[in-house]
Amino acid sequence: MVSGWDGPVASPFCCPHVPSEFCGIAGVLDDFLSSSPLKPYHQKSHKGCWRVLTMRSSVRTKQCMVIVQHAPVDDADILSAEKDRLIKMLVGEVPNPSARDFPDPMVSTGVREEEKDRPRVAVTSIFFQEYAGVSIPPPDHPVQHSYGKEFLEERLGKCTFQISPGAFFQVNTEGAERLYKVVTDAIADDINKKRESNGRNNDEEKNSPDDSNKEKTAEEGEKKQNNDNFDSSTLLFDVCCGTGTIGLTAMSEGIVGKVVGVDISRPAILDARRNAVRNGMMKDVTKDEDSKNEMDKSIGADHEEIVRFIDSRAELVLSSETYKARFNSGPTYAIVDPAREGLHHNVIKALRSAEKIERLVYVSCNPTKTLTRDATMLCAPSTKKYPGLPFKPVSAQPVDMFPMTSHCEMVMIFDRMSKKEYEGKE
């Protein structure tokens, strides 16, 4: 291992969940660092250049994005030359490692069994990121595009998504499809339950001797038969939406007809808007998608009621957005998928105050801490700080997104309590 880092650094070759192409890239980088005049960054002394290598890949699209983070250096010419040298080393077919030191009872081989017949993934994008801070940069910290495509593409469900360097996307695509099915099924099940309830009410009216009721029921039945799909006025709030995966997946399945997504990361929101255009859910009215003003035009008045993605802290805009939902004619749902820190208390306040939201789906990557904390505030009795009728937990479903680890995602469903239920009258 190259010098310059006094903390423990291990080769990824022994990790079964790391693809062989990632191990190959790690080997190339190790060779590069061993011969580079610019040394790796020292975390304690804050000296050196090369800091972090991030790799993102898609087996489905055969693409791989490499992001190299480095500290500022005095000699810009040497840095530029070293960047060019690294690009040349990474471009082309990256060799698989000669051996994978898998733990017993797995066998050490050059390629995992499931990878033998898989098409090779090549490096299709390379970015560099200069960062002088001591921790980690924010998601919108600038990057320098140096080679290939400006984004990574991934197919998930019926949609194709583009992913920028700073945008969040689930690392396990097949697991994400299972996760999103649990989430979208929670909404579809509630819609179907309401339909069945309305159908029973119509049947009761149909049996009434009142001829006017019979005529009204026949008209409603004919209307229902002509509308096999879900209500196009069904609105979904996708909070902490990232690149729009959950909301656009729900729309592609015909479960919801409108989506309002909110995320703090502007690169992710730009991706979400482009993904909506790419998948035919938003009209592209501008070619200059990198301009903030022009991108905002792409969600103008003609399309505002179908898909909107907002780059902001959720606690700053959710209250006003849920207030607008009072005028939506169809049912309203919310999905929250926060980071490990959980939801801001003002987001919880906005969700509780928006009583038109009858079902809330919480996707948590930190179920034993922030999910339990947020669930307590969502379900607690009404107070001045947290007004509105509380929610009640209905079900919880873990999803193993991270095989061979102790972590999982938790999907918890909350339904709004009725006033009678809250007052103990039913």
N, C-alpha and C positions, 0 to 999 in steps of 0.2 A: 504494500500500500504506500502511496506517495506521502511524503512528509508535509507538515504544515497544519495538521489537525491533531490535537492531543486528546480528542474524545474517541470513543469506540466507533469504528467504521467497519462494517462487515460486507463481504461480497454477497450479492443477491442470488448467487447461483444455487444456494441451498433452499430457497423459498419456493415451494411448489406452485404458489399462486402467481408468481412473477413469470410472464411470458419469456420465451427464449430470446426473442428479438430485443427485449429490454436488457437481458443479460449481455447480449452481444454489444449493444450500445454502451453499456457500462464498461465492458472490456475495452472498447475503442476509446472511451473517455479516459480510462486509467492509463492507456498508452500515451494519450495526448498530454495528460498532466505530468507524466514522468519525464517528458522531453520539453515541456514548456518553460520558457524563461520567467513567466509570470506564475507565482506560487499560489497554491490554494489559500483561501481566506482563513485566517485564524480567528476563531470566535471570541477568544478572550482578549487578545491584543488588538483586534480589529485591523490587522495588517494582511496584505495579500490581495489577490484578485478574484480567483474563481470561487464562487460561493455555493450555488445549488444547481443541480440538473433536474428538470422535470420532464417526464415523458408521458404522452397521452397517445393511445392508439385505438384503432378500430379494426377488428378482424373482419367485420362485415363490409367495410369499404376499403380495406387494405391500406389504410393511411396511418401515419405516425407523425406526431408533432413533438419537437424537441425545443425546450426553453432553457437557455443557459443564463443564469443570473451571475453577475460579477460586480465587484466594487469598482469605484473610479480609480484610474491609474494615471500617473504623471505622463507617461510616454504613450501618447495616442497612436503613434505609428506602429509600435510593437503590438499594442492591443488589436489594432486593425489587421495586422498581418497574422496574428494568432487566431483571430476569428475566421479569417479566410482558410487557414490551415485546418481548423476544426471542421469547417463546413465540407471541405474536400474529403476529410476522413469519414464523415457521417453519410455523405450522399452516396447512393448506390446500394447494393445489397450488403447489409450488415451481416457478418458471419455469425453463425450460432456458436456458443461456447463449446469447447471440446468436451466438456463434461459438466453435468449438473450434480452437485453433491447432495442429492436428496436424502433425507433421514430415512432410516429403516422403518417399515419394510419396503420402502420405495427403492427402485434400482437407479443407480447413477448412470445416466445416459446423456448423450449430447442433446437430444430433443425429447420432450415429453411425448408419450404415446399418442395423445390426442392431437399433437401438433404435426405429426409426420406427414399426413396427407393434406395439411392446411396450406393454402397459398401464402407465400412469404409476404410479410408486411415491410414496406420500405419507408424510409424517412421522407415525408412529403412536405414538411414545414419546419423551418428553423427560425427561432427568435432569440434575440439577446435582450437582456434587461439589466440596466445599470441601476444599482441601489446602494446608497450610502448609509442607510439606517442600520440599527443594531438588531432588529427583530425581523419581522417579515413585512413586505410591502402590501399596501391595500390592493384590492382587486383591480382598481382602475389605474394603477401605477403604469406609466408608459412602457411599451416594449418596442424593440427595433426588429422589423421584419427583414430577414436577411436571405431567405431562400424559400422557393416553392409557393404553396398555397397560403393564403392568409388566415385560414381557419381549418379545423378538422371537421369532417363530416361523419355522422353516425346515423344508422337506421335503427329506429326503435318503434315497434308496433307498425302502424300504417304511415308513420311520418319519417321524414329525413330531417335531421337537425344539423346546423352548423354551430361549431363551438369555438369561440375565441380563446386566446391564451389565458385571459383573466376570468373567464366565465366558469361557473360551477356546472359539473355534469356528473351523474353517478358513474362510478368507476366500473361497475358490474352491470353491463347492458342487459343480459338475460335476467339477472336478478331484478333490475329496474322494471322490466316488463311485468314480472310477477307482482312487484310492489305496486305499480300503477294500476294493475288489474284489481287488486284489493281496494285501492282508493276509489277508482271509478265505479266498481261494483257497489260500494257503499252509497254512492249517489244514485245509481240506477235502481238499487233495491228500494230506496225511499220513494223515488218517483213511481215505481210500480206499485208500491204499497198504497200511495195516495190514489193512483188510478183505480185499484181494486176497491178502495173505499168509496170513491165516487161512483163506480159501477154498481155497488150495492145500493147506494142511495138512489140511483136512477131506476133500479129494479123495484124499489119500494114505491117510487112515484108511478112507475108503470102499472103496478097493481092497484093504484088508486082509482076509484070510480069517476073521478073528475076527468072529463073528456079533454079539457084544456091541458091538464098535466100529461095525458097520454100523447097528445100532439107534440108537446114540448120535448118529451122524452124520446119520441121517434126521431125528431130533428137532431137531438144531441147524440143519439146512437149512430145516426148516419154520419154525423160529423166525426165521431170517434173512429168509425170504420175507415174513413178516408184519411185518417192521420195515424198511421201505424208507427211513425217515428216519435221520438221524444219531442216535447214542446220546445219550439225554437226560441221561445222567450225565457227559457230556463237560464238563469245567470249564475256564473261561478266566479267567486273571488279566489284568486290563486296568489296567496301571500307568501313572500319569499320564493318567487316563481322561477328564479334562475333564467335559463334559456327558454322557458315556457313549456317545458316537457309535459307536465301534468295537465295543465289547462288545454293545450293543443291536442293531447291524447284524448281527453274527454270529449273535445269537439269533434275529432276525427271519428270517434265511435258513435257520434250522433246522440250522446247523452246530454250535452248542454248546447245551447245555441249562442250564448254570449260569454265572453271571458274578460275579466279585468285582472291583470297581473301586476304585482308590485314587487320590486326588488331594489336593494341598495346599490347593486353593481350596475353601472351604466354599460360596460361591455356586454354583460349578460342580457340586459334589456334590449340593446341593439340587436343582439343575436335573436332574441325572442321575436322581435318585430320582423326581422328577415325570415325567421322560420315560419311565421304566420303567412308571409307572402309566398315563400317557397312551397308551402303545403296548401295553397289556395284558400286560405282563411282570411286574408287581408289583401286589399288591392294595393299594388305597388304604384304610387303616383309620383315617385321621384327616383332619379338615378343616383343622386348624391346621398347615399345612405350614411356616409361618415359625418355629414354635417348635422349638428343638433337641430337647427331650425328646419332643415329639409326633411330630416327623419320624422320630426314631429308632424309635418304635413301629411306623412303617409298614414297617420291615424286621425285624419281630419273628420269633419262633421259627418260626411257621408258614411263613415265606417266606425264612428265612435261607439255606436251602440252594439257592435258585433264583437270586435276584439280591440282591447286597449292594453298596452304595457307601459307602466310608469316607473321611471328610475327615481326612487326616493326611499328614504327610510319609511317603513310601513306606518310607524307611529305618527308620522307627519301628514299623511294623506288618507289613511284608511277611514278615519271618522267622516270626512267629507264625501268619500266615495260610497260608503255604506249609506250615508244620508240620501244620496241620489237614488239608491236602489229602492227607496220607498215607492218610486213611481214605476218600477218594473212590474209588468202584468203577470209574469210567470213566477215560479218558485225560485228562491235564492239559496245558494249553498256557499260554503267557504272551505277551502283547504289551506292549511298552514304547514309549511315544511321548513322550520327555522334551523339555524345553525345550533351548535351545541349549547349556546348561551340561552336558548329558548326565546320566548316572546317578550317584547317590551310591555310594561304594564299598560301603556296607552293603547297598544294593539288589543290587549284583552278587554280593556274598557270599551273600545269601539265595537268589538265583536259582540259583547254583551248588550250594548245599547242598540245594535241593529237587530231588532226583534223579528225582522223579516227573514233573517237567517235562521232556519229551523233545524238544520243539520250542519255540524262542523266536523271535518275530518282532520285530525292532527297526526302528522307524520314526524316522528321523533327519532333522532340519532343518539339521544341521551335520555332514555326512558326512565332510568332510576333516579334522576336528579331533576332536570328542568321540566320534563313532562309531568312528573308528580306535583311539582310546584305550580305550574300553569294550570293543571287540571283542578287543583284546589281553588284557584281564583276564578276559573270559569264556572265552577259548580257551587261556589259559596253563596249564601243568602245575599240579597240585594242590599247594597250600601251606597253611601254618597259617592265613594270612590269608584265602585263597580256597580252602576245602576243596571236596570233591566232584569228581565226574568233570567234565572240561571240556566245553565245547561246541566244535563245529567249524562254520565257515562253509559253507553249502550253495549259496546263490545271492544275488545282489544285483540289485535292479531300481530304477532311478531313475524318478521320476514328476514330470513338469513341472507343478508346482502354481502356478508363478509366471511366466507367459508374459512375454516381453520383458524378462526379468532373467537374471542369470547363476546364479540359485539353483534348487535342486530339492530334493525330498524323496527320501530313499533308503530303500528297504525291504530289509533284509538278514535272511536266514533262517539260524538256527543250529540244528543238531541235536545232541543229547547224544551224546557218544562212549560206546560200550559199554566195559566193563572190559577185554575182550579187545583191542578196538581201541586203547585207551589204553596197554595193556601191549605193543602191537605183535605180538599173537598172531593177528591176522586182517587 
